[in-house]
Structures are given as C-alpha cells and as structure tokens.
Amino acid sequence: MSLIEVKIPPLGESIVSGVLAKWHVKNGDTVKKDQPLFELETDKITSEGVAESAGVISLKVATGTEVKIGEIVATIDPAAAGTRGSSPAPSTSAPVTAPAAAAKPAAVADASPAVRRLAADTGIDPATVAGTGKAGRVTKGDMLAAAATPKEVAAAIAAAPAAAIPATAPVVSTPPAGKRTRVKMSKLRQTIAKRLVSAQQEAAMLTTFNEVDMSAVMALRAKYQDDFVKKNGVKLGFMSFFTKAVVHALKEVPAINAQLDGDEVVQNHYYDISMAVSTEKGLVVPVVRECDKLDMAGIEKAIGEVAKKARDNKLGLPDFEGGCFTITNGGIFGSMLSTPIINAPQSAILGLHAINERPMAVNGQVVIRPMMYLALSYDHRLVDGKEAVTFLVKVKQAIEDPTRLLLSV
C-alpha cells in the first residue's frame, strides 16, 4: 500500500500560506483516521489538519516553518499500522528540519559577518540552522538560539577577537544571559500589526468622546436578569444594549454605516456588527449578523457563540467578512479611556470603557452615578464631526433611556 501524503489544505482564495504552529503528534507515531495532526496559523485564522488514513506518520516539516497551501508536510504509511500498537511509537529519528535546507549553501555564503563570526566562535555550522531571515537567511538571532547554552554563547562572544567587529558597528549593550527570550511574531499578530498601521496611515482618523450614565441599564438588568436567564438560558449583558443602541444610531446617521472604495462611497443598508474578542493569540473581530433583526437574547447568544469560537480557534473566513461597524470593550480589562483604531474598511468604531462611580451634577445637585466614557473613532474623509457627534449622542440617549429603543426615537 502506497504512502498517504499529508498536505496543507486550501482555506480560501486569499490564503496562500501559513505557519505550521504545532504538531499534535511525534515522528513515528501511529495515528488514527480523522485524528488531528497539526495546527496551521495563517494571517486570518488558525485551523487544524487531520489524518486521512490510519497508519504510522513521518513528519517532513518542523514546527514554526512557513508552508504553502498544498505543500506536503508529512506522510502516513497505512501498511505499518497493523504492525504497531495503538500507543505512539518512540521516536528515534533525528529532529525534523525545515525543507529549506536545500537552499542553505546560498544562504550561508551570503551570511552576515556576525553570523560567520558566531559560526567560527561556537563551532555551529550555519547550514544546520533553520534561518528565519528573508529568503531563509540565517540571522545572528538564529545562531544564538542554536547554541547549546546561554553561558557558552556569552563565552564565545567574549572570546571573539575585536578585529572581527567592523569599526563602524554600533556598540550594543547585551543583557545577562537568561534575561531575554526571542520568538517570532505569529502570523495573526503580524497581520494585526499591519492592519493597525495601515488604518492609521490611510484614514484621516479622529476620535470624539462622550460619557453615559449607566443607571437605567443597570437597573433594568438587576430587575429582569433572573427572568431573562430562565427564559433564554443566557445572561442579559451590557453588549446587547449597546448593540441595539448602535443599530439605532446607524439608522439615524447613515454616513457612519458607509465606507470608501477608491473615489466611491459605498452605503451599507444592513447591520452586521463586528465584535472585538480578545484571545490568547491576539485580538480578533468576528461579525454578528443582522443585529437589527435580533432581539436582546438573540444578540447575547450570538456574541457568546462567536466569542467561544474565537477562543477555541474555530473561526473561519466567513466569520470575519462583511462587518459594517465595530464595537470594542476595553472596559472588561479596566480601561478608563482609549482611542480605538478603525477596523478597515469600516468608517468607525465604538470603544466602551470601565463603569466607575463619579459625582455628577443632576438637577442642580451633586449625586453619585455609574458613568462610562464612550469613544468613537471615525474616518474624517467620509464622516464629518457633526455626524460623528450626533451618532455618539444617539447612543448615549438610547443607553440612558432604553425606552427609546422600543419606540425608535
């Protein structure tokens, strides 16, 4: 029986590569059909690859290697499955190295003086080191990471002749061994970084603020929470109120529910709201669909579902597409005030913050009220200040007097 090739599966037209972030099996393990084999991290989602057949697996790609869609990362020998027990076989083979090894000679020949000096001082052959630089080049960091121990690296650097260092090289203060670690940014974190920088560079971003008295919403939650949970099986949270308030405000100020496409203005006539969710791997922004058609329980359930999928790494590309406005809640982490960055190509984002009791002047008297700061960041190329302020006031009015949401006023 021929070997079964384990390939990187297609994940969508816009995804052409990813990083093999984790192997769930070891070289030589006996795997079962449909058993998860690896975790692939792309610039949009994290997905798993599974075994198409039972057998003994042979790994071809090391953890942390960038791989292309359709690339073979392992093989499975179905014939060997019957000759081994179900428990994993001990791995006696040498560690798996990245498939870019064939390109190493050129990379080593083109290595920097620092890499060549470390190779001479530590005795480590750069050809045996997986390069993380451009086109697989071995960097100084790669060489340091490949050294046996931090002490040996420090000793090798200290013993290096001064003449090997160019006279124009900057003097770098190196902290004691063990004081730093160095890891490569994940695909998701790289994409987040690029999108945030791009949003700030391409949009004329401006933020306007307001504050909202949360007394009415908090009173409603306290009064109806038990009945709401009994009927719907979910808790009544603040996010459903703010989502309803945002939809109401978008209808009143449609300019916020539009986006720029070149020299054209695209007006959205639907209300799919993106919800920022914090995960261990970074911030993701899945979309809750047709929020104008959902009741409060429906919104709470939908938010809970996308949040769980995000934390379980189960989000797919469709979960991110089509959002027209974003809500982010830094208040759950204690943030008092911030200026959120637009989730391009959307034109605006609403930032929620922590609820704090503050003295407020009400009808000529000072009273203590639970207050929250609201921040609306928007693209000033498309949205004028009047429209942004009006939108934020509409949200404030709906939260301070939720009856407005029932009457649509």
C-alpha positions as CSV (number, residue, x, y, z in Angstrom):
1,M,0.0,0.0,0.0
2,S,1.4,3.4,-1.0
3,L,2.1,6.2,1.4
4,I,-0.6,8.8,2.1
5,E,0.6,12.4,1.7
6,V,-0.4,14.9,4.3
7,K,-0.9,18.2,2.6
8,I,-1.8,21.7,3.8
9,P,-5.5,22.1,2.9
10,P,-7.0,25.0,1.0
11,L,-8.5,27.6,3.3
12,G,-9.8,30.2,0.9
13,E,-8.7,32.2,-2.1
14,S,-7.0,34.9,-0.1
15,I,-4.8,32.4,1.9
16,V,-1.8,31.1,0.1
17,S,0.5,30.2,3.0
18,G,0.7,29.8,6.8
19,V,2.9,28.7,9.6
20,L,2.9,25.2,11.0
21,A,2.5,26.3,14.5
22,K,2.2,23.0,16.3
23,W,2.4,19.2,15.7
24,H,-0.1,17.2,17.8
25,V,1.9,14.0,17.0
26,K,5.5,12.9,17.0
27,N,7.6,11.4,14.3
28,G,6.8,7.7,14.1
29,D,3.5,7.9,16.0
30,T,0.7,5.6,15.0
31,V,-2.3,7.8,14.1
32,K,-6.0,7.1,13.6
33,K,-8.2,8.3,10.7
34,D,-9.5,11.8,11.3
35,Q,-7.1,12.4,14.2
36,P,-5.9,16.0,14.5
37,L,-2.3,16.2,13.3
38,F,-1.2,19.8,13.2
39,E,-2.2,23.4,13.9
40,L,-1.8,25.8,11.0
41,E,-1.7,29.5,11.7
42,T,-2.4,31.9,8.9
43,D,-2.8,35.7,8.8
44,K,-6.5,35.4,9.3
45,I,-7.4,32.1,11.1
46,T,-6.0,29.1,12.8
47,S,-7.1,25.7,11.6
48,E,-6.2,22.0,12.1
49,G,-5.2,19.3,9.7
50,V,-6.4,15.8,10.2
51,A,-5.3,12.3,9.1
52,E,-7.0,10.9,6.0
53,S,-6.0,7.4,7.0
54,A,-4.7,5.4,9.9
55,G,-1.0,4.5,9.9
56,V,2.5,5.5,11.0
57,I,3.3,9.1,10.4
58,S,6.6,10.5,9.2
59,L,7.0,14.3,9.7
60,K,8.6,16.3,6.9
61,V,8.3,19.8,8.2
62,A,9.5,21.3,11.5
63,T,7.3,23.4,13.9
64,G,7.5,27.1,13.0
65,T,8.1,26.5,9.3
66,E,6.1,28.6,6.8
67,V,4.3,26.3,4.4
68,K,2.3,26.9,1.3
69,I,-1.2,25.6,0.5
70,G,-0.9,22.1,-0.9
71,E,2.6,21.5,0.4
72,I,3.4,18.0,1.7
73,V,4.2,18.2,5.4
74,A,4.1,14.5,6.4
75,T,3.4,11.0,5.0
76,I,1.3,8.2,6.6
77,D,2.2,4.5,6.0
78,P,-1.1,2.6,6.3
79,A,0.7,-0.7,6.0
80,A,2.7,-0.1,9.1
81,A,-0.5,0.5,11.2
82,G,-1.1,-3.2,11.7
83,T,2.5,-3.9,12.8
84,R,2.3,-1.5,15.8
85,G,0.2,-1.0,18.8
86,S,-2.2,1.9,19.2
87,S,0.2,3.7,21.5
88,P,2.7,6.1,20.0
89,A,6.0,4.6,18.9
90,P,9.1,6.0,20.4
91,S,10.8,8.5,18.1
92,T,14.4,7.6,17.4
93,S,14.9,9.7,14.3
94,A,16.9,12.9,14.2
95,P,14.9,16.1,14.7
96,V,12.9,17.3,11.7
97,T,14.5,20.2,9.9
98,A,12.8,22.7,7.7
99,P,12.5,21.8,4.0
100,A,14.5,24.9,3.1
101,A,17.7,23.0,3.9
102,A,18.5,22.7,0.1
103,A,18.8,26.4,-0.1
104,K,21.2,26.7,2.9
105,P,24.5,26.8,1.0
106,A,23.5,30.0,-0.8
107,A,22.1,31.5,2.5
108,V,25.4,30.6,4.3
109,A,27.5,32.1,1.6
110,D,25.5,35.2,1.9
111,A,25.6,35.3,5.7
112,S,26.4,38.4,7.6
113,P,29.8,39.0,9.3
114,A,28.1,38.5,12.6
115,V,26.8,35.0,11.6
116,R,30.2,34.0,10.2
117,R,31.9,35.2,13.4
118,L,29.5,33.2,15.6
119,A,29.9,30.1,13.4
120,A,33.7,30.3,13.9
121,D,33.4,31.0,17.6
122,T,30.7,28.5,18.6
123,G,31.6,25.7,16.1
124,I,28.0,25.7,14.8
125,D,27.6,25.2,11.1
126,P,25.0,27.7,9.8
127,A,24.0,25.1,7.2
128,T,22.4,23.1,10.1
129,V,20.4,26.1,11.4
130,A,16.9,26.9,10.2
131,G,17.1,30.5,9.0
132,T,14.3,33.0,9.8
133,G,15.6,35.8,7.7
134,K,14.5,36.8,4.3
135,A,14.8,34.0,1.7
136,G,15.8,31.6,4.5
137,R,18.9,33.5,5.5
138,V,20.4,32.6,8.9
139,T,20.5,35.6,11.3
140,K,22.5,36.3,14.3
141,G,19.5,35.5,16.5
142,D,19.2,32.1,14.8
143,M,22.8,31.3,15.6
144,L,22.4,32.4,19.2
145,A,19.3,30.3,19.6
146,A,21.0,27.3,18.1
147,A,23.9,27.5,20.6
148,A,24.0,24.8,23.4
149,T,23.6,27.1,26.4
150,P,23.5,30.9,27.0
151,K,26.7,30.6,29.0
152,E,28.6,29.1,26.1
153,V,27.2,31.8,23.7
154,A,28.3,34.5,26.1
155,A,31.8,32.9,26.4
156,A,32.1,32.6,22.7
157,I,31.2,36.2,22.1
158,A,33.5,37.4,24.8
159,A,36.4,35.4,23.3
160,A,35.8,36.8,19.8
161,P,38.6,39.0,18.5
162,A,37.9,42.7,18.4
163,A,39.3,42.9,14.9
164,A,36.3,40.8,13.7
165,I,33.9,43.6,14.5
166,P,33.7,46.4,12.0
167,A,34.9,49.8,13.3
168,T,31.6,51.3,12.3
169,A,29.4,48.7,14.1
170,P,27.3,50.2,16.8
171,V,28.1,49.2,20.4
172,V,25.2,47.1,21.7
173,S,24.6,46.5,25.4
174,T,23.7,42.8,25.8
175,P,21.8,41.9,28.9
176,P,23.0,39.0,31.0
177,A,22.1,35.5,29.7
178,G,18.6,34.4,30.6
179,K,17.2,38.0,30.8
180,R,15.6,37.9,27.4
181,T,13.8,35.5,25.1
182,R,13.2,35.9,21.4
183,V,10.3,34.4,19.5
184,K,9.0,35.1,16.0
185,M,5.7,37.0,15.7
186,S,2.7,34.8,14.9
187,K,1.0,35.2,11.5
188,L,-2.0,36.6,13.3
189,R,0.0,39.1,15.3
190,Q,1.8,40.2,12.1
191,T,-1.5,40.8,10.3
192,I,-2.9,42.7,13.3
193,A,0.1,44.9,13.3
194,K,0.0,45.6,9.5
195,R,-3.8,46.4,9.6
196,L,-3.5,48.8,12.5
197,V,-0.6,50.7,11.0
198,S,-2.4,50.7,7.6
199,A,-5.6,52.1,9.2
200,Q,-3.7,54.9,10.8
201,Q,-1.7,55.8,7.6
202,E,-4.6,55.6,5.1
203,A,-7.5,57.1,7.1
204,A,-8.0,60.6,8.4
205,M,-8.8,59.2,11.8
206,L,-10.3,61.3,14.5
207,T,-11.8,60.4,17.9
208,T,-14.7,62.1,19.7
209,F,-15.8,61.3,23.3
210,N,-18.8,61.4,25.4
211,E,-19.9,59.9,28.7
212,V,-23.0,57.9,29.5
213,D,-24.9,57.3,32.8
214,M,-25.4,53.6,33.1
215,S,-28.0,53.8,35.9
216,A,-31.0,52.9,33.8
217,V,-29.4,49.9,32.1
218,M,-28.0,48.6,35.3
219,A,-31.5,48.9,37.0
220,L,-33.1,47.0,34.1
221,R,-30.5,44.2,34.3
222,A,-31.0,43.9,38.1
223,K,-34.8,43.8,37.8
224,Y,-35.1,41.4,34.9
225,Q,-31.9,39.3,35.0
226,D,-33.4,36.2,36.7
227,D,-36.4,36.1,34.4
228,F,-34.2,36.7,31.4
229,V,-31.9,33.8,32.2
230,K,-34.8,31.4,32.9
231,K,-36.4,32.2,29.6
232,N,-33.4,32.4,27.3
233,G,-30.6,30.5,29.0
234,V,-28.2,33.4,28.8
235,K,-27.4,36.4,30.9
236,L,-28.5,39.9,29.9
237,G,-25.3,41.8,29.4
238,F,-24.4,45.4,28.5
239,M,-23.3,44.4,25.0
240,S,-26.8,43.7,23.8
241,F,-27.9,47.2,24.9
242,F,-25.0,48.9,23.2
243,T,-25.5,46.8,20.0
244,K,-29.2,47.8,19.9
245,A,-28.1,51.4,20.5
246,V,-25.5,51.3,17.7
247,V,-28.0,49.9,15.2
248,H,-30.5,52.6,16.2
249,A,-27.8,55.3,15.8
250,L,-26.6,53.9,12.4
251,K,-30.2,54.2,11.1
252,E,-30.3,57.8,12.3
253,V,-26.8,58.7,10.9
254,P,-26.3,56.5,7.8
255,A,-23.0,58.2,7.0
256,I,-21.4,56.1,9.8
257,N,-22.7,53.0,8.0
258,A,-20.7,53.7,4.8
259,Q,-17.2,53.1,3.6
260,L,-14.8,54.4,1.0
261,D,-13.8,52.3,-2.1
262,G,-11.4,54.4,-4.1
263,D,-13.3,57.5,-5.1
264,E,-16.7,55.9,-4.4
265,V,-18.8,55.9,-1.3
266,V,-20.4,52.5,-0.5
267,Q,-23.5,52.9,1.6
268,N,-24.4,49.8,3.6
269,H,-28.1,49.0,4.2
270,Y,-27.6,46.2,6.6
271,Y,-26.4,46.0,10.2
272,D,-23.7,43.3,10.7
273,I,-21.7,44.4,13.7
274,S,-18.1,43.3,14.3
275,M,-17.3,42.5,18.0
276,A,-13.7,42.6,19.2
277,V,-12.8,39.5,21.1
278,S,-9.5,39.0,23.0
279,T,-7.9,35.6,22.7
280,E,-4.5,34.2,23.8
281,K,-3.2,34.7,20.3
282,G,-4.4,38.3,19.8
283,L,-7.5,40.4,19.1
284,V,-10.0,39.0,16.5
285,V,-13.1,40.7,15.3
286,P,-15.8,38.3,14.2
287,V,-19.2,39.5,12.9
288,V,-22.7,39.2,14.5
289,R,-25.1,39.1,11.6
290,E,-28.4,41.1,11.1
291,C,-28.3,42.7,14.6
292,D,-31.3,44.8,13.6
293,K,-33.4,41.6,13.3
294,L,-32.2,40.0,16.6
295,D,-33.8,40.6,20.0
296,M,-31.7,41.1,23.1
297,A,-31.5,37.4,23.8
298,G,-30.5,36.7,20.2
299,I,-27.7,39.2,20.4
300,E,-26.4,37.8,23.7
301,K,-26.4,34.3,22.2
302,A,-24.7,35.3,19.0
303,I,-22.0,37.2,20.8
304,G,-21.4,34.2,23.1
305,E,-21.2,31.9,20.1
306,V,-18.6,33.9,18.2
307,A,-16.6,34.6,21.4
308,K,-16.4,30.8,22.1
309,K,-15.4,30.0,18.5
310,A,-12.7,32.7,18.7
311,R,-11.2,31.3,21.9
312,D,-11.4,27.7,20.6
313,N,-9.7,28.7,17.3
314,K,-12.8,27.6,15.4
315,L,-13.4,30.8,13.4
316,G,-13.4,30.6,9.6
317,L,-13.1,33.3,7.0
318,P,-16.9,33.9,6.7
319,D,-16.9,34.8,10.4
320,F,-14.9,37.9,9.6
321,E,-16.4,39.1,6.4
322,G,-19.0,41.9,5.8
323,G,-19.0,43.8,9.1
324,C,-20.1,47.4,8.8
325,F,-19.3,48.8,12.3
326,T,-17.2,47.6,15.2
327,I,-17.7,47.6,19.0
328,T,-14.7,47.0,21.3
329,N,-15.0,46.8,25.0
330,G,-11.8,47.7,26.8
331,G,-13.8,48.2,30.0
332,I,-13.7,44.5,30.8
333,F,-10.0,44.9,31.4
334,G,-10.4,48.1,33.4
335,S,-9.7,50.6,30.7
336,M,-10.9,54.1,31.6
337,L,-10.4,55.8,28.3
338,S,-8.8,55.0,24.9
339,T,-8.8,56.0,21.2
340,P,-9.7,52.8,19.3
341,I,-8.4,52.3,15.8
342,I,-10.8,51.8,12.9
343,N,-11.3,48.3,11.6
344,A,-10.7,49.0,7.9
345,P,-12.5,49.2,5.5
346,Q,-15.2,50.3,8.0
347,S,-15.5,54.0,8.8
348,A,-16.0,54.0,12.5
349,I,-15.5,52.0,15.7
350,L,-17.1,52.5,19.2
351,G,-14.9,52.0,22.2
352,L,-16.6,51.1,25.6
353,H,-14.8,51.5,28.9
354,A,-15.0,50.7,32.6
355,I,-18.0,51.8,34.6
356,N,-16.9,54.0,37.6
357,E,-19.0,55.8,40.2
358,R,-18.4,59.5,39.9
359,P,-20.0,62.7,41.4
360,M,-22.3,64.2,38.8
361,A,-24.4,67.4,38.7
362,V,-28.1,66.4,38.3
363,N,-30.9,69.0,38.5
364,G,-28.6,71.3,40.5
365,Q,-27.5,68.6,43.0
366,V,-24.3,66.5,43.2
367,V,-25.2,62.8,43.0
368,I,-23.1,59.6,42.6
369,R,-23.7,57.9,39.3
370,P,-22.2,54.9,37.5
371,M,-20.5,56.5,34.5
372,M,-18.8,55.2,31.4
373,Y,-16.7,57.0,28.8
374,L,-17.6,56.3,25.2
375,A,-15.0,56.9,22.3
376,L,-16.0,57.0,18.7
377,S,-13.1,56.9,16.2
378,Y,-14.0,57.6,12.6
379,D,-12.6,58.4,9.2
380,H,-12.9,62.1,8.7
381,R,-12.6,61.7,5.0
382,L,-16.1,60.4,4.9
383,V,-17.7,61.3,8.2
384,D,-18.0,65.0,9.4
385,G,-17.7,66.0,13.0
386,K,-21.4,66.8,13.2
387,E,-22.4,63.3,12.1
388,A,-19.9,61.7,14.5
389,V,-21.1,63.7,17.5
390,T,-24.7,63.1,16.6
391,F,-24.1,59.4,16.3
392,L,-22.5,59.3,19.7
393,V,-25.3,61.3,21.3
394,K,-27.8,58.9,19.9
395,V,-26.0,56.0,21.5
396,K,-25.8,57.9,24.8
397,Q,-29.5,58.8,24.7
398,A,-30.5,55.2,24.0
399,I,-28.4,53.8,26.9
400,E,-29.6,56.4,29.4
401,D,-33.2,56.0,28.4
402,P,-33.6,52.4,26.9
403,T,-37.3,53.1,26.2
404,R,-36.1,55.0,23.1
405,L,-35.0,51.7,21.6
406,L,-38.6,50.4,21.9
407,L,-40.1,53.5,20.4
408,S,-37.2,54.1,17.8
409,V,-36.9,57.7,18.8
